[in-house]
């Protein structure tokens, strides 16, 4: 998990992918061409809409993330960044930990401001996808 500034200076050292999260009205982050792939998402860092123009993290974002990570399952590292690296990116990281049974306690402790909506939607979307596949 990185801030946008740190992500723009980061150079992958192996086979790595990046989930790049920006505010809806922001320019895309200048991410290294050294990544195997980059998924760019745009949504506000909110748990509930405060204005009609707010874009909340939703099931379509969660689906894009899970499909992206599944498509690139053999990578060495998944880098996730947002503007400050303290809310949306840890929320995504924790959601991925939930889906893959990866350890998450360190992220929860080191990033107490993680976005709870992001994590819960990723977890709920994965549950919905599993139910659909069972049918």
Secondary structure, DSSP 4 states (H G I P E B T S, - for coil): -EEHHHHHH---SSSEEEEEEE-TTSPPP---TTSSEEEEEE--S-SS-SSTT-----HHHHHHHHHHHHHTTT-SEEEEEESSSSSHHHHHHHHHHHHHT---HHHHHHTTT--HHHHHHHHHHHHHHHHHHH-
